[in-house]
Amino acid sequence: YDITLNDLKPLQSSKVHAHLIFIASLGDEAAELSKAVPNERAQCCFDTADLPLIIKKIVTSALK
């Protein structure tokens, strides 16, 4: 992904309402990056069939 933890700093702010979905991964890069984003605002999708469920989870959590 060529994303650093510094690139993810805006997602660590409570003022930012965004989500990040990593599709596939090289090794454990996506999992490690998603751990750096609080409040489950980063998800890993290793199977594209799971993508609709991930998006549903994001949308329903935003409605609560």
PDBQT receptor file of N, H, CA, C and O in Angstrom, charges set to zero:
ATOM      1  N   TYR A   1       0.810  -1.197   0.000  1.00  0.00    +0.000 N 
ATOM      2  CA  TYR A   1       0.000   0.000   0.000  1.00  0.00    +0.000 C 
ATOM      3  C   TYR A   1       0.853   1.262   0.000  1.00  0.00    +0.000 C 
ATOM      4  O   TYR A   1       0.401   2.321  -0.435  1.00  0.00    +0.000 OA
ATOM      5  N   ASP A   2       2.065   1.152   0.478  1.00  0.00    +0.000 N 
ATOM      6  H   ASP A   2       2.432   0.292   0.831  1.00  0.00    +0.000 HD
ATOM      7  CA  ASP A   2       2.955   2.308   0.602  1.00  0.00    +0.000 C 
ATOM      8  C   ASP A   2       2.317   3.400   1.467  1.00  0.00    +0.000 C 
ATOM      9  O   ASP A   2       2.421   4.588   1.163  1.00  0.00    +0.000 OA
ATOM     10  N   ILE A   3       1.655   2.975   2.552  1.00  0.00    +0.000 N 
ATOM     11  H   ILE A   3       1.570   2.009   2.799  1.00  0.00    +0.000 HD
ATOM     12  CA  ILE A   3       1.040   3.887   3.513  1.00  0.00    +0.000 C 
ATOM     13  C   ILE A   3       1.818   3.765   4.811  1.00  0.00    +0.000 C 
ATOM     14  O   ILE A   3       2.111   2.659   5.265  1.00  0.00    +0.000 OA
ATOM     15  N   THR A   4       2.148   4.890   5.402  1.00  0.00    +0.000 N 
ATOM     16  H   THR A   4       1.910   5.788   5.033  1.00  0.00    +0.000 HD
ATOM     17  CA  THR A   4       2.856   4.885   6.675  1.00  0.00    +0.000 C 
ATOM     18  C   THR A   4       1.890   5.203   7.805  1.00  0.00    +0.000 C 
ATOM     19  O   THR A   4       0.773   5.659   7.563  1.00  0.00    +0.000 OA
ATOM     20  N   LEU A   5       2.315   4.964   9.030  1.00  0.00    +0.000 N 
ATOM     21  H   LEU A   5       3.223   4.593   9.227  1.00  0.00    +0.000 HD
ATOM     22  CA  LEU A   5       1.486   5.318  10.179  1.00  0.00    +0.000 C 
ATOM     23  C   LEU A   5       1.246   6.816  10.234  1.00  0.00    +0.000 C 
ATOM     24  O   LEU A   5       0.206   7.265  10.717  1.00  0.00    +0.000 OA
ATOM     25  N   ASN A   6       2.186   7.578   9.750  1.00  0.00    +0.000 N 
ATOM     26  H   ASN A   6       3.031   7.213   9.358  1.00  0.00    +0.000 HD
ATOM     27  CA  ASN A   6       2.023   9.028   9.700  1.00  0.00    +0.000 C 
ATOM     28  C   ASN A   6       0.880   9.415   8.761  1.00  0.00    +0.000 C 
ATOM     29  O   ASN A   6       0.169  10.387   9.019  1.00  0.00    +0.000 OA
ATOM     30  N   ASP A   7       0.701   8.674   7.690  1.00  0.00    +0.000 N 
ATOM     31  H   ASP A   7       1.279   7.885   7.480  1.00  0.00    +0.000 HD
ATOM     32  CA  ASP A   7      -0.399   8.933   6.752  1.00  0.00    +0.000 C 
ATOM     33  C   ASP A   7      -1.759   8.701   7.408  1.00  0.00    +0.000 C 
ATOM     34  O   ASP A   7      -2.758   9.283   6.987  1.00  0.00    +0.000 OA
ATOM     35  N   LEU A   8      -1.799   7.862   8.428  1.00  0.00    +0.000 N 
ATOM     36  H   LEU A   8      -0.987   7.390   8.770  1.00  0.00    +0.000 HD
ATOM     37  CA  LEU A   8      -3.053   7.513   9.087  1.00  0.00    +0.000 C 
ATOM     38  C   LEU A   8      -3.403   8.427  10.255  1.00  0.00    +0.000 C 
ATOM     39  O   LEU A   8      -4.468   8.271  10.853  1.00  0.00    +0.000 OA
ATOM     40  N   LYS A   9      -2.543   9.368  10.589  1.00  0.00    +0.000 N 
ATOM     41  H   LYS A   9      -1.678   9.494  10.103  1.00  0.00    +0.000 HD
ATOM     42  CA  LYS A   9      -2.797  10.259  11.729  1.00  0.00    +0.000 C 
ATOM     43  C   LYS A   9      -4.131  10.992  11.649  1.00  0.00    +0.000 C 
ATOM     44  O   LYS A   9      -4.791  11.122  12.680  1.00  0.00    +0.000 OA
ATOM     45  N   PRO A  10      -4.570  11.479  10.488  1.00  0.00    +0.000 N 
ATOM     46  CA  PRO A  10      -5.874  12.153  10.451  1.00  0.00    +0.000 C 
ATOM     47  C   PRO A  10      -7.022  11.247  10.903  1.00  0.00    +0.000 C 
ATOM     48  O   PRO A  10      -7.997  11.739  11.470  1.00  0.00    +0.000 OA
ATOM     49  N   LEU A  11      -6.931   9.953  10.668  1.00  0.00    +0.000 N 
ATOM     50  H   LEU A  11      -6.138   9.553  10.207  1.00  0.00    +0.000 HD
ATOM     51  CA  LEU A  11      -7.984   9.030  11.077  1.00  0.00    +0.000 C 
ATOM     52  C   LEU A  11      -7.997   8.800  12.584  1.00  0.00    +0.000 C 
ATOM     53  O   LEU A  11      -8.954   8.236  13.113  1.00  0.00    +0.000 OA
ATOM     54  N   GLN A  12      -6.958   9.225  13.274  1.00  0.00    +0.000 N 
ATOM     55  H   GLN A  12      -6.180   9.683  12.845  1.00  0.00    +0.000 HD
ATOM     56  CA  GLN A  12      -6.896   9.056  14.715  1.00  0.00    +0.000 C 
ATOM     57  C   GLN A  12      -7.596  10.202  15.450  1.00  0.00    +0.000 C 
ATOM     58  O   GLN A  12      -7.750  10.148  16.670  1.00  0.00    +0.000 OA
ATOM     59  N   SER A  13      -8.009  11.208  14.740  1.00  0.00    +0.000 N 
ATOM     60  H   SER A  13      -7.884  11.251  13.749  1.00  0.00    +0.000 HD
ATOM     61  CA  SER A  13      -8.705  12.342  15.335  1.00  0.00    +0.000 C 
ATOM     62  C   SER A  13     -10.186  12.026  15.485  1.00  0.00    +0.000 C 
ATOM     63  O   SER A  13     -10.794  11.431  14.595  1.00  0.00    +0.000 OA
ATOM     64  N   SER A  14     -10.760  12.421  16.604  1.00  0.00    +0.000 N 
ATOM     65  H   SER A  14     -10.267  12.904  17.328  1.00  0.00    +0.000 HD
ATOM     66  CA  SER A  14     -12.195  12.204  16.807  1.00  0.00    +0.000 C 
ATOM     67  C   SER A  14     -13.035  13.135  15.931  1.00  0.00    +0.000 C 
ATOM     68  O   SER A  14     -14.240  12.927  15.787  1.00  0.00    +0.000 OA
ATOM     69  N   LYS A  15     -12.417  14.146  15.351  1.00  0.00    +0.000 N 
ATOM     70  H   LYS A  15     -11.438  14.314  15.468  1.00  0.00    +0.000 HD
ATOM     71  CA  LYS A  15     -13.121  15.083  14.477  1.00  0.00    +0.000 C 
ATOM     72  C   LYS A  15     -13.273  14.542  13.050  1.00  0.00    +0.000 C 
ATOM     73  O   LYS A  15     -14.054  15.076  12.262  1.00  0.00    +0.000 OA
ATOM     74  N   VAL A  16     -12.536  13.497  12.724  1.00  0.00    +0.000 N 
ATOM     75  H   VAL A  16     -11.901  13.063  13.363  1.00  0.00    +0.000 HD
ATOM     76  CA  VAL A  16     -12.570  12.916  11.384  1.00  0.00    +0.000 C 
ATOM     77  C   VAL A  16     -13.515  11.724  11.393  1.00  0.00    +0.000 C 
ATOM     78  O   VAL A  16     -13.396  10.826  12.227  1.00  0.00    +0.000 OA
ATOM     79  N   HIS A  17     -14.447  11.728  10.462  1.00  0.00    +0.000 N 
ATOM     80  H   HIS A  17     -14.543  12.457   9.784  1.00  0.00    +0.000 HD
ATOM     81  CA  HIS A  17     -15.402  10.624  10.338  1.00  0.00    +0.000 C 
ATOM     82  C   HIS A  17     -15.191   9.963   8.977  1.00  0.00    +0.000 C 
ATOM     83  O   HIS A  17     -15.880  10.266   8.002  1.00  0.00    +0.000 OA
ATOM     84  N   ALA A  18     -14.226   9.059   8.941  1.00  0.00    +0.000 N 
ATOM     85  H   ALA A  18     -13.667   8.813   9.732  1.00  0.00    +0.000 HD
ATOM     86  CA  ALA A  18     -13.883   8.373   7.699  1.00  0.00    +0.000 C 
ATOM     87  C   ALA A  18     -13.552   6.923   8.023  1.00  0.00    +0.000 C 
ATOM     88  O   ALA A  18     -13.231   6.576   9.159  1.00  0.00    +0.000 OA
ATOM     89  N   HIS A  19     -13.637   6.101   7.011  1.00  0.00    +0.000 N 
ATOM     90  H   HIS A  19     -13.898   6.383   6.088  1.00  0.00    +0.000 HD
ATOM     91  CA  HIS A  19     -13.292   4.690   7.153  1.00  0.00    +0.000 C 
ATOM     92  C   HIS A  19     -12.327   4.313   6.042  1.00  0.00    +0.000 C 
ATOM     93  O   HIS A  19     -12.312   4.918   4.970  1.00  0.00    +0.000 OA
ATOM     94  N   LEU A  20     -11.533   3.309   6.324  1.00  0.00    +0.000 N 
ATOM     95  H   LEU A  20     -11.545   2.817   7.194  1.00  0.00    +0.000 HD
ATOM     96  CA  LEU A  20     -10.525   2.837   5.389  1.00  0.00    +0.000 C 
ATOM     97  C   LEU A  20     -10.710   1.337   5.216  1.00  0.00    +0.000 C 
ATOM     98  O   LEU A  20     -10.755   0.597   6.199  1.00  0.00    +0.000 OA
ATOM     99  N   ILE A  21     -10.816   0.892   3.985  1.00  0.00    +0.000 N 
ATOM    100  H   ILE A  21     -10.779   1.493   3.187  1.00  0.00    +0.000 HD
ATOM    101  CA  ILE A  21     -10.928  -0.537   3.702  1.00  0.00    +0.000 C 
ATOM    102  C   ILE A  21      -9.709  -0.970   2.902  1.00  0.00    +0.000 C 
ATOM    103  O   ILE A  21      -9.480  -0.494   1.790  1.00  0.00    +0.000 OA
ATOM    104  N   PHE A  22      -8.936  -1.870   3.476  1.00  0.00    +0.000 N 
ATOM    105  H   PHE A  22      -9.122  -2.257   4.379  1.00  0.00    +0.000 HD
ATOM    106  CA  PHE A  22      -7.807  -2.453   2.775  1.00  0.00    +0.000 C 
ATOM    107  C   PHE A  22      -8.304  -3.686   2.040  1.00  0.00    +0.000 C 
ATOM    108  O   PHE A  22      -8.841  -4.605   2.659  1.00  0.00    +0.000 OA
ATOM    109  N   ILE A  23      -8.131  -3.713   0.745  1.00  0.00    +0.000 N 
ATOM    110  H   ILE A  23      -7.695  -2.967   0.243  1.00  0.00    +0.000 HD
ATOM    111  CA  ILE A  23      -8.534  -4.866  -0.054  1.00  0.00    +0.000 C 
ATOM    112  C   ILE A  23      -7.275  -5.634  -0.416  1.00  0.00    +0.000 C 
ATOM    113  O   ILE A  23      -6.404  -5.136  -1.130  1.00  0.00    +0.000 OA
ATOM    114  N   ALA A  24      -7.195  -6.860   0.093  1.00  0.00    +0.000 N 
ATOM    115  H   ALA A  24      -7.902  -7.265   0.673  1.00  0.00    +0.000 HD
ATOM    116  CA  ALA A  24      -6.025  -7.732  -0.072  1.00  0.00    +0.000 C 
ATOM    117  C   ALA A  24      -4.869  -7.214   0.777  1.00  0.00    +0.000 C 
ATOM    118  O   ALA A  24      -5.009  -6.204   1.468  1.00  0.00    +0.000 OA
ATOM    119  N   SER A  25      -3.761  -7.879   0.731  1.00  0.00    +0.000 N 
ATOM    120  H   SER A  25      -3.647  -8.699   0.170  1.00  0.00    +0.000 HD
ATOM    121  CA  SER A  25      -2.612  -7.472   1.526  1.00  0.00    +0.000 C 
ATOM    122  C   SER A  25      -1.370  -8.187   1.055  1.00  0.00    +0.000 C 
ATOM    123  O   SER A  25      -1.425  -9.295   0.520  1.00  0.00    +0.000 OA
ATOM    124  N   LEU A  26      -0.264  -7.536   1.265  1.00  0.00    +0.000 N 
ATOM    125  H   LEU A  26      -0.219  -6.637   1.700  1.00  0.00    +0.000 HD
ATOM    126  CA  LEU A  26       1.038  -8.175   1.083  1.00  0.00    +0.000 C 
ATOM    127  C   LEU A  26       1.524  -8.537   2.475  1.00  0.00    +0.000 C 
ATOM    128  O   LEU A  26       1.910  -7.663   3.252  1.00  0.00    +0.000 OA
ATOM    129  N   GLY A  27       1.506  -9.801   2.783  1.00  0.00    +0.000 N 
ATOM    130  H   GLY A  27       1.193 -10.511   2.151  1.00  0.00    +0.000 HD
ATOM    131  CA  GLY A  27       1.853 -10.222   4.137  1.00  0.00    +0.000 C 
ATOM    132  C   GLY A  27       0.804  -9.730   5.113  1.00  0.00    +0.000 C 
ATOM    133  O   GLY A  27      -0.395  -9.849   4.857  1.00  0.00    +0.000 OA
ATOM    134  N   ASP A  28       1.253  -9.174   6.235  1.00  0.00    +0.000 N 
ATOM    135  H   ASP A  28       2.227  -9.078   6.443  1.00  0.00    +0.000 HD
ATOM    136  CA  ASP A  28       0.317  -8.681   7.237  1.00  0.00    +0.000 C 
ATOM    137  C   ASP A  28       0.230  -7.149   7.250  1.00  0.00    +0.000 C 
ATOM    138  O   ASP A  28      -0.191  -6.551   8.240  1.00  0.00    +0.000 OA
ATOM    139  N   GLU A  29       0.631  -6.529   6.142  1.00  0.00    +0.000 N 
ATOM    140  H   GLU A  29       0.973  -7.015   5.338  1.00  0.00    +0.000 HD
ATOM    141  CA  GLU A  29       0.659  -5.066   6.063  1.00  0.00    +0.000 C 
ATOM    142  C   GLU A  29      -0.709  -4.447   6.353  1.00  0.00    +0.000 C 
ATOM    143  O   GLU A  29      -0.793  -3.502   7.138  1.00  0.00    +0.000 OA
ATOM    144  N   ALA A  30      -1.759  -4.945   5.753  1.00  0.00    +0.000 N 
ATOM    145  H   ALA A  30      -1.690  -5.712   5.116  1.00  0.00    +0.000 HD
ATOM    146  CA  ALA A  30      -3.092  -4.376   5.949  1.00  0.00    +0.000 C 
ATOM    147  C   ALA A  30      -3.546  -4.528   7.394  1.00  0.00    +0.000 C 
ATOM    148  O   ALA A  30      -4.097  -3.587   7.966  1.00  0.00    +0.000 OA
ATOM    149  N   ALA A  31      -3.329  -5.676   7.985  1.00  0.00    +0.000 N 
ATOM    150  H   ALA A  31      -2.882  -6.440   7.520  1.00  0.00    +0.000 HD
ATOM    151  CA  ALA A  31      -3.725  -5.903   9.374  1.00  0.00    +0.000 C 
ATOM    152  C   ALA A  31      -2.985  -4.970  10.313  1.00  0.00    +0.000 C 
ATOM    153  O   ALA A  31      -3.587  -4.416  11.233  1.00  0.00    +0.000 OA
ATOM    154  N   GLU A  32      -1.699  -4.787  10.099  1.00  0.00    +0.000 N 
ATOM    155  H   GLU A  32      -1.210  -5.237   9.351  1.00  0.00    +0.000 HD
ATOM    156  CA  GLU A  32      -0.915  -3.895  10.951  1.00  0.00    +0.000 C 
ATOM    157  C   GLU A  32      -1.367  -2.443  10.815  1.00  0.00    +0.000 C 
ATOM    158  O   GLU A  32      -1.469  -1.725  11.810  1.00  0.00    +0.000 OA
ATOM    159  N   LEU A  33      -1.636  -2.017   9.592  1.00  0.00    +0.000 N 
ATOM    160  H   LEU A  33      -1.553  -2.600   8.784  1.00  0.00    +0.000 HD
ATOM    161  CA  LEU A  33      -2.094  -0.641   9.390  1.00  0.00    +0.000 C 
ATOM    162  C   LEU A  33      -3.481  -0.427   9.994  1.00  0.00    +0.000 C 
ATOM    163  O   LEU A  33      -3.750   0.630  10.566  1.00  0.00    +0.000 OA
ATOM    164  N   SER A  34      -4.351  -1.405   9.873  1.00  0.00    +0.000 N 
ATOM    165  H   SER A  34      -4.134  -2.263   9.409  1.00  0.00    +0.000 HD
ATOM    166  CA  SER A  34      -5.704  -1.236  10.406  1.00  0.00    +0.000 C 
ATOM    167  C   SER A  34      -5.699  -1.153  11.928  1.00  0.00    +0.000 C 
ATOM    168  O   SER A  34      -6.579  -0.518  12.509  1.00  0.00    +0.000 OA
ATOM    169  N   LYS A  35      -4.731  -1.776  12.581  1.00  0.00    +0.000 N 
ATOM    170  H   LYS A  35      -4.016  -2.291  12.109  1.00  0.00    +0.000 HD
ATOM    171  CA  LYS A  35      -4.615  -1.691  14.041  1.00  0.00    +0.000 C 
ATOM    172  C   LYS A  35      -4.265  -0.279  14.499  1.00  0.00    +0.000 C 
ATOM    173  O   LYS A  35      -4.548   0.090  15.639  1.00  0.00    +0.000 OA
ATOM    174  N   ALA A  36      -3.658   0.507  13.629  1.00  0.00    +0.000 N 
ATOM    175  H   ALA A  36      -3.429   0.208  12.703  1.00  0.00    +0.000 HD
ATOM    176  CA  ALA A  36      -3.245   1.868  13.978  1.00  0.00    +0.000 C 
ATOM    177  C   ALA A  36      -4.397   2.864  13.910  1.00  0.00    +0.000 C 
ATOM    178  O   ALA A  36      -4.253   4.012  14.331  1.00  0.00    +0.000 OA
ATOM    179  N   VAL A  37      -5.531   2.434  13.386  1.00  0.00    +0.000 N 
ATOM    180  H   VAL A  37      -5.649   1.501  13.044  1.00  0.00    +0.000 HD
ATOM    181  CA  VAL A  37      -6.699   3.311  13.247  1.00  0.00    +0.000 C 
ATOM    182  C   VAL A  37      -7.696   2.950  14.350  1.00  0.00    +0.000 C 
ATOM    183  O   VAL A  37      -8.133   1.803  14.432  1.00  0.00    +0.000 OA
ATOM    184  N   PRO A  38      -8.060   3.915  15.197  1.00  0.00    +0.000 N 
ATOM    185  CA  PRO A  38      -8.952   3.608  16.326  1.00  0.00    +0.000 C 
ATOM    186  C   PRO A  38     -10.410   3.420  15.910  1.00  0.00    +0.000 C 
ATOM    187  O   PRO A  38     -10.808   3.734  14.788  1.00  0.00    +0.000 OA
ATOM    188  N   ASN A  39     -11.186   2.899  16.851  1.00  0.00    +0.000 N 
ATOM    189  H   ASN A  39     -10.863   2.644  17.763  1.00  0.00    +0.000 HD
ATOM    190  CA  ASN A  39     -12.643   2.795  16.724  1.00  0.00    +0.000 C 
ATOM    191  C   ASN A  39     -13.102   1.979  15.524  1.00  0.00    +0.000 C 
ATOM    192  O   ASN A  39     -14.149   2.263  14.943  1.00  0.00    +0.000 OA
ATOM    193  N   GLU A  40     -12.340   0.989  15.158  1.00  0.00    +0.000 N 
ATOM    194  H   GLU A  40     -11.489   0.758  15.630  1.00  0.00    +0.000 HD
ATOM    195  CA  GLU A  40     -12.707   0.103  14.034  1.00  0.00    +0.000 C 
ATOM    196  C   GLU A  40     -13.025   0.871  12.752  1.00  0.00    +0.000 C 
ATOM    197  O   GLU A  40     -13.929   0.495  12.007  1.00  0.00    +0.000 OA
ATOM    198  N   ARG A  41     -12.282   1.945  12.499  1.00  0.00    +0.000 N 
ATOM    199  H   ARG A  41     -11.548   2.251  13.105  1.00  0.00    +0.000 HD
ATOM    200  CA  ARG A  41     -12.500   2.722  11.281  1.00  0.00    +0.000 C 
ATOM    201  C   ARG A  41     -11.632   2.249  10.125  1.00  0.00    +0.000 C 
ATOM    202  O   ARG A  41     -11.595   2.881   9.070  1.00  0.00    +0.000 OA
ATOM    203  N   ALA A  42     -10.940   1.144  10.323  1.00  0.00    +0.000 N 
ATOM    204  H   ALA A  42     -10.970   0.630  11.180  1.00  0.00    +0.000 HD
ATOM    205  CA  ALA A  42     -10.172   0.525   9.234  1.00  0.00    +0.000 C 
ATOM    206  C   ALA A  42     -10.503  -0.963   9.220  1.00  0.00    +0.000 C 
ATOM    207  O   ALA A  42     -10.492  -1.620  10.261  1.00  0.00    +0.000 OA
ATOM    208  N   GLN A  43     -10.790  -1.475   8.062  1.00  0.00    +0.000 N 
ATOM    209  H   GLN A  43     -10.799  -0.942   7.216  1.00  0.00    +0.000 HD
ATOM    210  CA  GLN A  43     -11.163  -2.877   7.898  1.00  0.00    +0.000 C 
ATOM    211  C   GLN A  43     -10.268  -3.513   6.843  1.00  0.00    +0.000 C 
ATOM    212  O   GLN A  43      -9.798  -2.850   5.918  1.00  0.00    +0.000 OA
ATOM    213  N   CYS A  44     -10.046  -4.804   7.004  1.00  0.00    +0.000 N 
ATOM    214  H   CYS A  44     -10.428  -5.342   7.755  1.00  0.00    +0.000 HD
ATOM    215  CA  CYS A  44      -9.317  -5.581   6.004  1.00  0.00    +0.000 C 
ATOM    216  C   CYS A  44     -10.304  -6.497   5.289  1.00  0.00    +0.000 C 
ATOM    217  O   CYS A  44     -11.133  -7.152   5.920  1.00  0.00    +0.000 OA
ATOM    218  N   CYS A  45     -10.203  -6.530   3.980  1.00  0.00    +0.000 N 
ATOM    219  H   CYS A  45      -9.530  -5.997   3.467  1.00  0.00    +0.000 HD
ATOM    220  CA  CYS A  45     -11.059  -7.390   3.168  1.00  0.00    +0.000 C 
ATOM    221  C   CYS A  45     -10.153  -8.282   2.323  1.00  0.00    +0.000 C 
ATOM    222  O   CYS A  45      -9.538  -7.835   1.355  1.00  0.00    +0.000 OA
ATOM    223  N   PHE A  46     -10.089  -9.556   2.714  1.00  0.00    +0.000 N 
ATOM    224  H   PHE A  46     -10.589  -9.920   3.500  1.00  0.00    +0.000 HD
ATOM    225  CA  PHE A  46      -9.230 -10.491   2.005  1.00  0.00    +0.000 C 
ATOM    226  C   PHE A  46      -9.997 -11.291   0.957  1.00  0.00    +0.000 C 
ATOM    227  O   PHE A  46      -9.404 -11.958   0.110  1.00  0.00    +0.000 OA
ATOM    228  N   ASP A  47     -11.319 -11.213   1.028  1.00  0.00    +0.000 N 
ATOM    229  H   ASP A  47     -11.801 -10.671   1.717  1.00  0.00    +0.000 HD
ATOM    230  CA  ASP A  47     -12.177 -11.895   0.059  1.00  0.00    +0.000 C 
ATOM    231  C   ASP A  47     -13.221 -10.880  -0.395  1.00  0.00    +0.000 C 
ATOM    232  O   ASP A  47     -13.996 -10.387   0.425  1.00  0.00    +0.000 OA
ATOM    233  N   THR A  48     -13.252 -10.565  -1.668  1.00  0.00    +0.000 N 
ATOM    234  H   THR A  48     -12.622 -10.965  -2.334  1.00  0.00    +0.000 HD
ATOM    235  CA  THR A  48     -14.160  -9.522  -2.155  1.00  0.00    +0.000 C 
ATOM    236  C   THR A  48     -15.628  -9.845  -1.893  1.00  0.00    +0.000 C 
ATOM    237  O   THR A  48     -16.466  -8.944  -1.902  1.00  0.00    +0.000 OA
ATOM    238  N   ALA A  49     -15.946 -11.103  -1.662  1.00  0.00    +0.000 N 
ATOM    239  H   ALA A  49     -15.265 -11.835  -1.654  1.00  0.00    +0.000 HD
ATOM    240  CA  ALA A  49     -17.322 -11.465  -1.319  1.00  0.00    +0.000 C 
ATOM    241  C   ALA A  49     -17.719 -10.884   0.037  1.00  0.00    +0.000 C 
ATOM    242  O   ALA A  49     -18.907 -10.731   0.320  1.00  0.00    +0.000 OA
ATOM    243  N   ASP A  50     -16.736 -10.559   0.873  1.00  0.00    +0.000 N 
ATOM    244  H   ASP A  50     -15.771 -10.683   0.643  1.00  0.00    +0.000 HD
ATOM    245  CA  ASP A  50     -16.995  -9.969   2.188  1.00  0.00    +0.000 C 
ATOM    246  C   ASP A  50     -17.198  -8.452   2.129  1.00  0.00    +0.000 C 
ATOM    247  O   ASP A  50     -17.641  -7.852   3.107  1.00  0.00    +0.000 OA
ATOM    248  N   LEU A  51     -16.883  -7.841   1.013  1.00  0.00    +0.000 N 
ATOM    249  H   LEU A  51     -16.523  -8.329   0.218  1.00  0.00    +0.000 HD
ATOM    250  CA  LEU A  51     -16.949  -6.385   0.907  1.00  0.00    +0.000 C 
ATOM    251  C   LEU A  51     -18.339  -5.814   1.206  1.00  0.00    +0.000 C 
ATOM    252  O   LEU A  51     -18.427  -4.828   1.939  1.00  0.00    +0.000 OA
ATOM    253  N   PRO A  52     -19.427  -6.381   0.677  1.00  0.00    +0.000 N 
ATOM    254  CA  PRO A  52     -20.750  -5.832   1.022  1.00  0.00    +0.000 C 
ATOM    255  C   PRO A  52     -21.044  -5.879   2.527  1.00  0.00    +0.000 C 
ATOM    256  O   PRO A  52     -21.674  -4.967   3.061  1.00  0.00    +0.000 OA
ATOM    257  N   LEU A  53     -20.595  -6.926   3.203  1.00  0.00    +0.000 N 
ATOM    258  H   LEU A  53     -20.083  -7.667   2.769  1.00  0.00    +0.000 HD
ATOM    259  CA  LEU A  53     -20.807  -7.026   4.645  1.00  0.00    +0.000 C 
ATOM    260  C   LEU A  53     -20.003  -5.987   5.411  1.00  0.00    +0.000 C 
ATOM    261  O   LEU A  53     -20.477  -5.431   6.402  1.00  0.00    +0.000 OA
ATOM    262  N   ILE A  54     -18.803  -5.730   4.956  1.00  0.00    +0.000 N 
ATOM    263  H   ILE A  54     -18.418  -6.181   4.151  1.00  0.00    +0.000 HD
ATOM    264  CA  ILE A  54     -17.962  -4.711   5.590  1.00  0.00    +0.000 C 
ATOM    265  C   ILE A  54     -18.602  -3.337   5.426  1.00  0.00    +0.000 C 
ATOM    266  O   ILE A  54     -18.655  -2.557   6.377  1.00  0.00    +0.000 OA
ATOM    267  N   ILE A  55     -19.081  -3.043   4.237  1.00  0.00    +0.000 N 
ATOM    268  H   ILE A  55     -19.038  -3.677   3.465  1.00  0.00    +0.000 HD
ATOM    269  CA  ILE A  55     -19.724  -1.754   3.994  1.00  0.00    +0.000 C 
ATOM    270  C   ILE A  55     -21.009  -1.635   4.819  1.00  0.00    +0.000 C 
ATOM    271  O   ILE A  55     -21.292  -0.574   5.375  1.00  0.00    +0.000 OA
ATOM    272  N   LYS A  56     -21.771  -2.700   4.898  1.00  0.00    +0.000 N 
ATOM    273  H   LYS A  56     -21.540  -3.562   4.446  1.00  0.00    +0.000 HD
ATOM    274  CA  LYS A  56     -22.984  -2.696   5.718  1.00  0.00    +0.000 C 
ATOM    275  C   LYS A  56     -22.650  -2.407   7.172  1.00  0.00    +0.000 C 
ATOM    276  O   LYS A  56     -23.341  -1.623   7.823  1.00  0.00    +0.000 OA
ATOM    277  N   LYS A  57     -21.605  -3.027   7.684  1.00  0.00    +0.000 N 
ATOM    278  H   LYS A  57     -21.044  -3.664   7.156  1.00  0.00    +0.000 HD
ATOM    279  CA  LYS A  57     -21.176  -2.809   9.076  1.00  0.00    +0.000 C 
ATOM    280  C   LYS A  57     -20.813  -1.340   9.301  1.00  0.00    +0.000 C 
ATOM    281  O   LYS A  57     -21.172  -0.755  10.323  1.00  0.00    +0.000 OA
ATOM    282  N   ILE A  58     -20.105  -0.754   8.345  1.00  0.00    +0.000 N 
ATOM    283  H   ILE A  58     -19.814  -1.229   7.515  1.00  0.00    +0.000 HD
ATOM    284  CA  ILE A  58     -19.692   0.649   8.462  1.00  0.00    +0.000 C 
ATOM    285  C   ILE A  58     -20.921   1.558   8.467  1.00  0.00    +0.000 C 
ATOM    286  O   ILE A  58     -21.022   2.467   9.290  1.00  0.00    +0.000 OA
ATOM    287  N   VAL A  59     -21.842   1.313   7.557  1.00  0.00    +0.000 N 
ATOM    288  H   VAL A  59     -21.760   0.575   6.888  1.00  0.00    +0.000 HD
ATOM    289  CA  VAL A  59     -23.038   2.172   7.435  1.00  0.00    +0.000 C 
ATOM    290  C   VAL A  59     -23.922   2.036   8.665  1.00  0.00    +0.000 C 
ATOM    291  O   VAL A  59     -24.380   3.040   9.209  1.00  0.00    +0.000 OA
ATOM    292  N   THR A  60     -24.169   0.808   9.110  1.00  0.00    +0.000 N 
ATOM    293  H   THR A  60     -23.796  -0.008   8.667  1.00  0.00    +0.000 HD
ATOM    294  CA  THR A  60     -25.049   0.626  10.267  1.00  0.00    +0.000 C 
ATOM    295  C   THR A  60     -24.446   1.179  11.537  1.00  0.00    +0.000 C 
ATOM    296  O   THR A  60     -25.172   1.690  12.389  1.00  0.00    +0.000 OA
ATOM    297  N   SER A  61     -23.125   1.089  11.687  1.00  0.00    +0.000 N 
ATOM    298  H   SER A  61     -22.535   0.674  10.995  1.00  0.00    +0.000 HD
ATOM    299  CA  SER A  61     -22.494   1.666  12.882  1.00  0.00    +0.000 C 
ATOM    300  C   SER A  61     -22.564   3.184  12.861  1.00  0.00    +0.000 C 
ATOM    301  O   SER A  61     -22.609   3.813  13.919  1.00  0.00    +0.000 OA
ATOM    302  N   ALA A  62     -22.573   3.778  11.686  1.00  0.00    +0.000 N 
ATOM    303  H   ALA A  62     -22.536   3.267  10.827  1.00  0.00    +0.000 HD
ATOM    304  CA  ALA A  62     -22.666   5.243  11.580  1.00  0.00    +0.000 C 
ATOM    305  C   ALA A  62     -24.069   5.737  11.915  1.00  0.00    +0.000 C 
ATOM    306  O   ALA A  62     -24.242   6.894  12.296  1.00  0.00    +0.000 OA
ATOM    307  N   LEU A  63     -25.069   4.873  11.778  1.00  0.00    +0.000 N 
ATOM    308  H   LEU A  63     -24.928   3.933  11.468  1.00  0.00    +0.000 HD
ATOM    309  CA  LEU A  63     -26.439   5.265  12.043  1.00  0.00    +0.000 C 
ATOM    310  C   LEU A  63     -26.809   5.171  13.516  1.00  0.00    +0.000 C 
ATOM    311  O   LEU A  63     -27.870   5.652  13.915  1.00  0.00    +0.000 OA
ATOM    312  N   LYS A  64     -25.961   4.565  14.324  1.00  0.00    +0.000 N 
ATOM    313  H   LYS A  64     -25.099   4.175  13.999  1.00  0.00    +0.000 HD
ATOM    314  CA  LYS A  64     -26.256   4.397  15.740  1.00  0.00    +0.000 C 
ATOM    315  C   LYS A  64     -26.018   5.653  16.525  1.00  0.00    +0.000 C 
ATOM    316  O   LYS A  64     -26.223   5.671  17.738  1.00  0.00    +0.000 OA
TER     317      LYS A  64
